[in-house]
Amino acid sequence: MKARWVALGVGAAVGVGSVVQRQLVRRERARIEPGGEGDFVPPVTERTIETDDGAAIHVVERGEGPTIVLLHGITLAAAIWGNQLRDLAATHRVIAIDQRGHGRSRPGREPADLARLGTDLLAVLEALDVHDAVLVGHSMGGMVVLRLLADRPDALAERVVGLGLVATSGGPLSKLPYWELLARTLARLVALRLHRLDGVGRGLLPPGDLAYLIARRSFGAAPRPADVELTRSIIDDTSVAVVAELLGDVMTVDLSGRLGAADLPALVVVGSKDRLTPPWHARGLAAALPSAELLVLPGCGHMVMLERPGELAAALERFAGPTLRREATSA
């Protein structure tokens, strides 16, 4: 997750910010295709869903057919799913959601945590009359899905028939002793810093090449510079205050003992070079869920939807077809 990198890795990035490295970053950024970013998300239908606490959740939708719902991670937005909105919409109704405080969604009166984001998700599914969907969560988006699965399995099962869990974790995020205490302490310190940044109108990322380098850390080997730049720009537009609210919940998530009764089939996807939620998280998650298959993408980092869009689309197509057919047969 990018929150983990922002919290733990900025100092390391500063430490290696040599002149040579800055030159390499600038050379890589210079290869970004002119005008590419603006065309990233294909034409979509846009909606805004009001929640019970006054938040406004921005949603984009494309295509017709069986429904696939896409939920992004912390500091990201629906725009990160541009490849999937293009590739899957030929045969599916594809819905991508900006979670509160991210993208074009507005926060509400209640503070943001995984449970609140799950409530937002259910509100969107109800407002859009979504049934029999495959729900795909990336990073924190996967945690929202898993928290909802643990807390309100019946409400989720009313509208969802399968789960795609991409570069995510059911927790704990570290095997260190006393991790929860350490993570809560660290999250509070980082949240204080973020609130100070928010108070002076600063974004999540520092200016210049270091921001690109931080975003680059989420990828595996040799990403497209345009994808890194897209990620950087989305992170920098995210509400600093909402990230501060979410950080403690995300860093201390531990649903590992609450998923054994889940009866929804799941596809767990991870990159072998994911530094933020390494493959051992995916293996543990696949083992904890009663009906899960695991897909490891060699050489891929955390940003699976950008690094391996074709493979992810094909995997979701393969998973969604039998899953939806099973649901139709049982109905």
N, C-alpha and C positions, 0 to 999 in steps of 0.2 A: 504494500500500500504506500502511496505517496506520502501520507501523513507520517508513517514511520520514518521514511527517508528525510522529510523535512525536519522531523523532531531530532533524529539521531545522526544525520549525515551531512548537514550543512558545514559543520566544522571540518569534516574530512575533505569536502570539496574545496574549501578555502585553502586547506593545507597543501593541496596539489595544484593550486592555481598558478603555475609557472608561466613564464613568457611563452615557452614552446607550446604549452597546452592551450593557452589563450589563442595562439596563432592557429592551432589545429581546429579549435572550435569555430573560429571565424571563417576558416577555409570551408569547414563543413556547412556552416550556415549559409555561406555564399552560394551553395549548390541548390538552395531552395528554389523551386520553379516559380517564376513570377505568376501571380494570380491563382496558384493552385489551391490555396487554402479556402478562398471564397467559393469555389466550386465543390468543396468536399462533401457537403450534405446535399443529396439530390432533392428535387422538389418534393415537399411534404405538406400534409395538412396539419395545421397547428391549432391547439386548443389550450385553454387555461381552466384548471379545475380548482375551485375554492374548497378549502378544508374547514373543519369545525372550529379551528382557532385562528382563522383569518389568513392562513398562508395561501399563496397562489401557485399551483403546480403547473408548470409549462410542459406540454406533451406534444410530440410530433408523431405522425402516423403516415404510413405509406403501404400500398398494396392491398390485396384481398385474399381471403382464404383462411386456413387455420392460423390462429394468432400466436405470435411470438412477442413477448414483452421484454425489453432490454433495460437494465438498471445499472447505472454507472457507479464508479467508486468515488471515494472522498477526493475533493478538489477537482473533479472532472465534470462532465455534462453530457447531455444527449448527443451533442455534435461528435463525440468520440466514436459513435456507432455509425458514422457515415457509410463505411463500406458495407455494413450489414443491412442498413436501410436500402442500399442499392442492390445488393446481391440476393437478399432473401425475399424482397417484396415481389419478385416475379411469381412466387407461388404461395406467399403468406401475407397475412395482415401483420405488419411489423410496427410496434409501438415502442418509442423510446421516451423516457421520462427524465426531466431535470429534477433532481431531488431538491428539497427546500434549501435555499441559500446557494444553490449551484445553478450555473447557466442562467436561464431567464426566469427561474422560479424565485418567489419572494418568501422570506421566512414568515412565520406566524408568531402568535403570542407565547406559545409554549417553547421551551428550549428544545433543541434538536438532540435526539439520541436515537439508537437503533430501533427502539420500540416505537417512537414517534414517526420515524421514517416508514416503518411497517404499516402504521395506521394510515399514513398518506398514500402508500401503495394500494391498500385495500380501497381507499376512497376513489382513486383513479380507476381501478378495475371495475368498481361499481358504476361510476359515472359513464364509462365507455362501454358498459354492458359486455364485459369480457367474460367469456366462459371457455373451458377446455383449452386453456392456453399453456404454452411452454414458457416458463418464467426464467430469464437468464440474468444472473447477477455477477458483476465483475468486482473483485476486491471488496470494498465496503458494501457495495450493492449485494454481493453474495452473503455477507454477514446479515444484512437486513432481511434477506430471504430466509436465512437459517433461523434468525431470531423469531420471525413470524411463524416459521414451521414449528419451532419449539413452544411458542406461547399460544398461538391460535391456529392449530393445525386444521380444525374443521372449517374455519373461515377461509383459509388458503385453499383447501381442497374443493370448496364450492366453485372456484373459478380457475384453478390450475391443475393440470394433469401430469406435469413433468417439470423438472428443474435443471437448468444449466448453471453450473457453479464454476466460474472462470477466474483463475488466479486469485483464490480467496482462501479463507480459513474459518474453521469453527472454533479455533483457539485451543489452548493458549498460544499466543504469538511467539513465545520464547520458552526454551527449556531451562532457563536460568532459575536457580532457587529464589524464592520470594519474588518472582516476576511481577505478580499483581501489585504488590506494595511498591516495587520500584517503578512500575509503569504508571501507577496513579500519581506518584510523586513527580515523575518526569512530566506527565501530561499537565499537571497543575502549573509547573514552572513554564512550560511552553505556552500554555493557554494565557498566562499572565503577559508573556512577551507578545503574543498575538493581539491581545486586547490593546496593548500599548501601540502596536502598529496600526490597528484599526482606528485608534483615537487620533492619530496624526495623518490619516488618509493613505497609509501605505498598504500595498498588497502583500500577498504571501511570499513572493519571491524577491530577491535583491535585483537591482538593475544590471544590465549588461550581460556579458558572456556567462557569468556564474549561474544565472537563471536557466539558461539553455543547458548548462552542464548538469544542473539538478534534475531537470526534466529528462535528460539523456540517460541518467542513472536507472530509470525505470525500464529501459529497453535492453535487449540482448545485443548481440554483435551486429554491427553495420546496419542500423536502422535508416530509413529514409529521413533526411534532414527535415523535410516538410512535415513528417509525422511528429518528430520531436518538437518542432516549432509550434505545431497545432496544440500539442499537449501543454507546452509552456504557456501559450496564450490563454488556454482554458483555465489552467491553475491560477494564473494571475488575475482572472476575472471573478474568481470564487470569493464569496463572503468570508472575510477573515474571522468575523465574530462567530459564524456558524461552525467553521472548522474548529475554533476554540471550544465550542460547546460539545462537539462530537468526539474530540480527541481522546478523552479519558475512556469513554465507552468503547471506542474502537480498539484502543491499545490493550484493554483488559478483557476483551470478549473471551468467553469460555463456555461454549455450548456442547463441549465434547461428550458430556454425560447425558445429554437431553435429546439426542437424535435417534436413538435406537428404535423408537416406536414409529418413526416416520414411515409412511407407506407410499410416498410418491417416488417414482423412478427418477434417477438423477444421472446426469453426465458431468463428471468432474474433469476440468481441463486445466493444465498448468504447463508453463514453459520450463524446460530443464535449466535455463539460466535466469530464472526469476529470483532476484535478490531480495524482494520485498515480502513475498509469501512463497518461500522456497518449496520445492516439490514434496518435502516431508509433510507439509500442511495438507496438500492434496491427497497424499496417500492415507493420512490419518482420517481425513474427511470421508474418503471413499470407503474405508473400513468401518466407519461409524454408522454410515447410512445403510439400511437393510437392502436397498436395491439400487446400487450405483455402479457405473463403469468409469474407469479412469483412462484419460488420454494425456500422455506427456508429449509435448512438442519439442524435439531436440533443437537446442540453440536459441530458443525463443525466450524473451524476457517477460516482464510483467504485463506489457501492453499487447496482449494477444490479439485483440481486435484490429490493431494497426499493423502488427508485425506479421501475422499469419491470417489475413482475412479470408483467403480462399479455403484454407484448411479448417478454420473455425466455422465458416458457412456450411461446408460439406459435412462436418461433424454434427452440427445442429440439425441439418436436413436429415441425416441418417438417424439421429436420435428422435427427432420430432415425428417422423413418419410412423414407425412402429408404436410409439407412445400414444399418438392420437388414434391410431387404429385400434389399439387395445381398449381405449376409453370408449370408442364408438361401439365396439363389440359388447363391452360390459353394460353399456346403456341400453 
